[in-house]
Amino acid sequence: MASETIELKREDLQLQRLVFGDDVRDLLWPAFFGNQTIRDLNPIHLALPNGQETALPLDFFGAGVWGTKGTPELWRWLTEQGREAGDSLLLEAIYA
């Protein structure tokens, strides 16, 4: 298991997006730089702490910026947690 954190920024929360640094993107999509036969940019399976599950997409925001627009389930959970700018989101990857 490996983990990375994302700082929640005011602009990103307003736009309902999470911006990933290279470390987070590589944690969640380890075949990002793979050749055409192994490259996989499909949504990942995300298990939220409240027991809900969702498929988290990888989105390109331009100028080399990657992240996700998330899903209604993710944003609902973040809202329930009272998330604010400056908070951090811990992501753990379990490879099967």
SULZI-V247578 format. One record per helix or strand. SS is the DSSP state (@ for helix, = for strand). FROM is the first residue (numbers start at 1). LEN is the number of residues. Records with the same first field share a line. If there is no record, write none. Layout:
SS=FROM-LEN, FROM-LEN
This chain:
==2-6, 18-3, 44-4, 53-4, 59-4, 65-4, 88-6
@=10-5, 22-7, 72-9
